[in-house]
Amino acid sequence: MVVGGGAAGFFAAITCAGAAPAAEVTVLERGPQFLSKVRISGGGRCNVTHACFDARELTARFPRGGRALLAPFKNFQASDTVAWFKARGVKLKTEDDGRMFPVSDSAQTIIDCLMHTAKAAGVKLRLSAGVERVAEHAKGGFELSLSNGETLTCDRLLLATGGCRAAAAGQLAVSLGHTLEAPVPSLFTFHIATPWLRSLAGISVEPVEASVPTAKLRERGALLVTHWGLSGPAILRLSAWGARALHGFNYQFPLQVNWLPHLRAEVIGAELKSRRETQPARLVVNTPVAPLPSRLWEQLVLAAGIAHDTRWATLSRSAQHQLVQQLIRTELPVTGKSLNKEEFVTCGGVRLGEVNFKTMESRICPGLHFAGELLDIDGITGGFNFQAAWTTGWLAGKAMAAK
Ligand SMILES: Cc1cc2nc3c(=O)[nH]c(=O)nc-3n(C[C@H](O)[C@H](O)[C@H](O)COP(=O)(O)OP(=O)(O)OC[C@H]3O[C@@H](n4cnc5c(N)ncnc54)[C@H](O)[C@@H]3O)c2cc1C
């Protein structure tokens, strides 16, 4: 019996039914449709996995759960996901940043593949079948109470009920003796009210180095200015690695941005000095240092306290110093967060030490297995969260079939 008709639940059910054709495998989904997160994932395109084909390297993309995933990834990693879908007629393509999508650019292709494969393998699929309670039988096996009053029994149970955004979502696991690491969001964008920054909404800069010194966090990558603050891969990675610390700050903390991380401060200083000598008559605001967009440069110059009509010839040494500091260490006060529309996950969930990662079986309750985001595992953005769901689902399905 698989509770949860999402990515992990489907992968486990298909794997189990394939490995043990005589077994009766059922997916119980409380909602009105299966795979609803797959449908909205990756902006409707479903970022299925990431072109990172080394198990150890893959684990480095998980702020929580990476170490536990090493052995599972040695059994089923991103290249296995690619091969799995290919064998079922779905070709994946890789984008420049490593994210992998179906060539159709449609999440529906992934849904159709999983639905068709599950049905062909004889998996029973039930919608509007929310599991409210689970009881362990003294002689082994489980009794499930559904929201419609029905009672079902099974000898193997997989909980794949997804992220515990509210602790209540993990209650089935808790009722069977498990501990939940407190849920907090991961993969979010930062609210920053600074007017000059907001006036730049739509600009993206790559690469920048964004850091949160109070949490010892630092990430390099693309940065996107939004109408409410900052987003983009560098920010999303900070939010993932700092999910607990930033929650602890109530999402109010100073952010520092180095807009030219590939240049040392002395090199920038020398570049500005040479402008004073080679183009003394030009306005500072009109002569950006590459690769900064001209609108951003203008705002950084003004934020450094340099007047709009200042020419290079009249730029004082102290103003030049201020400008270098602004370029390498713009300080921006973060005042809150928004969920990232493309992908968000929950940090927290079933404590990893309570699960055997060879079989995904509970170390507390024999016959009970876990897969997917219900576990205290979360990856950075880029297809890693689905990869964790495929891998843990596959392992759980194999182990349930083997018993
Ligand atoms: C907007 C958005 C976009 C995303 N895009 C990507 C992406 O492109 N790439 C990526 O790697 N990750 C992405 N993610 C993250 C990814 O979707 C999740 O990590 C993944 O879906 C987890 O799979 P799961 O099967 O564990 O949980 P889910 O997909 O959440 O499935 C769990 C299912 O269990 C059901 N359920 C819960 N409780 C019960 C119960 N008591 N009884 C019966 N059923 C129950 C739920 O209704 C749900 O259908 C995205 C997330 C969001 C929110």
The ligand as an SDF file (V2000), in Angstrom:
LIG
                    3D

 53 58  0  0  0  0  0  0  0  0999 V2000
    5.6550   24.8310   -7.5410 C   0  0  0  0  0  0  0  0  0  0  0  0
    6.6670   23.7370   -7.3680 C   0  0  0  0  0  0  0  0  0  0  0  0
    7.5050   23.4330   -8.4260 C   0  0  0  0  0  0  0  0  0  0  0  0
    8.4830   22.4310   -8.2780 C   0  0  0  0  0  0  0  0  0  0  0  0
    9.2940   22.1430   -9.3360 N   0  0  0  0  0  0  0  0  0  0  0  0
   10.2620   21.2050   -9.1800 C   0  0  0  0  0  0  0  0  0  0  0  0
   11.0970   20.8530  -10.2720 C   0  0  0  0  0  0  0  0  0  0  0  0
   10.9270   21.3330  -11.4040 O   0  0  0  0  0  0  0  0  0  0  0  0
   12.1000   19.9460  -10.0530 N   0  0  0  0  0  0  0  0  0  0  0  0
   12.2920   19.3450   -8.8280 C   0  0  0  0  0  0  0  0  0  0  0  0
   13.2030   18.5460   -8.6840 O   0  0  0  0  0  0  0  0  0  0  0  0
   11.4580   19.6200   -7.7880 N   0  0  0  0  0  0  0  0  0  0  0  0
   10.4550   20.5110   -7.9550 C   0  0  0  0  0  0  0  0  0  0  0  0
    9.6270   20.8000   -6.8970 N   0  0  0  0  0  0  0  0  0  0  0  0
    9.7500   19.9840   -5.6770 C   0  0  0  0  0  0  0  0  0  0  0  0
    9.0800   18.6230   -5.9690 C   0  0  0  0  0  0  0  0  0  0  0  0
    7.8190   18.8700   -6.5560 O   0  0  0  0  0  0  0  0  0  0  0  0
    8.9000   17.8060   -4.6930 C   0  0  0  0  0  0  0  0  0  0  0  0
   10.1380   17.6840   -4.0280 O   0  0  0  0  0  0  0  0  0  0  0  0
    8.3440   16.4210   -5.0540 C   0  0  0  0  0  0  0  0  0  0  0  0
    7.0870   16.5720   -5.6640 O   0  0  0  0  0  0  0  0  0  0  0  0
    8.2250   15.5380   -3.8390 C   0  0  0  0  0  0  0  0  0  0  0  0
    7.5590   14.3480   -4.2340 O   0  0  0  0  0  0  0  0  0  0  0  0
    6.7410   13.4960   -3.1770 P   0  0  0  0  0  0  0  0  0  0  0  0
    6.1360   12.3690   -3.9470 O   0  0  0  0  0  0  0  0  0  0  0  0
    7.5930   13.1990   -2.0250 O   0  0  0  0  0  0  0  0  0  0  0  0
    5.6150   14.4790   -2.6530 O   0  0  0  0  0  0  0  0  0  0  0  0
    4.3890   15.1370   -3.4080 P   0  0  0  0  0  0  0  0  0  0  0  0
    4.6790   15.3280   -4.8290 O   0  0  0  0  0  0  0  0  0  0  0  0
    4.0150   16.3130   -2.5840 O   0  0  0  0  0  0  0  0  0  0  0  0
    3.2440   14.0330   -3.3140 O   0  0  0  0  0  0  0  0  0  0  0  0
    2.6610   13.6530   -2.0860 C   0  0  0  0  0  0  0  0  0  0  0  0
    1.2390   13.2540   -2.3320 C   0  0  0  0  0  0  0  0  0  0  0  0
    0.7210   12.6490   -1.1630 O   0  0  0  0  0  0  0  0  0  0  0  0
   -0.6380   13.0370   -1.0250 C   0  0  0  0  0  0  0  0  0  0  0  0
   -1.0020   12.8470    0.4020 N   0  0  0  0  0  0  0  0  0  0  0  0
   -0.5710   13.5540    1.4680 C   0  0  0  0  0  0  0  0  0  0  0  0
   -1.1210   13.0610    2.6130 N   0  0  0  0  0  0  0  0  0  0  0  0
   -1.9110   12.0370    2.2470 C   0  0  0  0  0  0  0  0  0  0  0  0
   -2.7380   11.1260    2.9780 C   0  0  0  0  0  0  0  0  0  0  0  0
   -2.8560   11.2040    4.3010 N   0  0  0  0  0  0  0  0  0  0  0  0
   -3.4200   10.1870    2.2910 N   0  0  0  0  0  0  0  0  0  0  0  0
   -3.2960   10.0770    0.9290 C   0  0  0  0  0  0  0  0  0  0  0  0
   -2.5360   10.9200    0.1990 N   0  0  0  0  0  0  0  0  0  0  0  0
   -1.8400   11.8780    0.8410 C   0  0  0  0  0  0  0  0  0  0  0  0
   -0.6330   14.4750   -1.4710 C   0  0  0  0  0  0  0  0  0  0  0  0
   -1.9420   14.8930   -1.8340 O   0  0  0  0  0  0  0  0  0  0  0  0
    0.3270   14.4160   -2.6610 C   0  0  0  0  0  0  0  0  0  0  0  0
   -0.3350   14.1650   -3.8670 O   0  0  0  0  0  0  0  0  0  0  0  0
    8.6210   21.7550   -7.0350 C   0  0  0  0  0  0  0  0  0  0  0  0
    7.7600   22.0580   -5.9800 C   0  0  0  0  0  0  0  0  0  0  0  0
    6.7860   23.0240   -6.1440 C   0  0  0  0  0  0  0  0  0  0  0  0
    5.8580   23.3180   -5.0100 C   0  0  0  0  0  0  0  0  0  0  0  0
  1  2  1  0
  2  3  1  0
  2 52  2  0
  3  4  2  0
  4  5  1  0
  4 50  1  0
  5  6  2  0
  6  7  1  0
  6 13  1  0
  7  8  2  0
  7  9  1  0
  9 10  1  0
 10 11  2  0
 10 12  1  0
 12 13  2  0
 13 14  1  0
 14 15  1  0
 14 50  1  0
 15 16  1  0
 16 17  1  0
 16 18  1  0
 18 19  1  0
 18 20  1  0
 20 21  1  0
 20 22  1  0
 22 23  1  0
 23 24  1  0
 24 25  2  0
 24 26  1  0
 24 27  1  0
 27 28  1  0
 28 29  2  0
 28 30  1  0
 28 31  1  0
 31 32  1  0
 32 33  1  0
 33 34  1  0
 33 48  1  0
 34 35  1  0
 35 36  1  0
 35 46  1  0
 36 37  1  0
 36 45  1  0
 37 38  2  0
 38 39  1  0
 39 40  1  0
 39 45  2  0
 40 41  1  0
 40 42  2  0
 42 43  1  0
 43 44  2  0
 44 45  1  0
 46 47  1  0
 46 48  1  0
 48 49  1  0
 50 51  2  0
 51 52  1  0
 52 53  1  0
M  END
$$$$
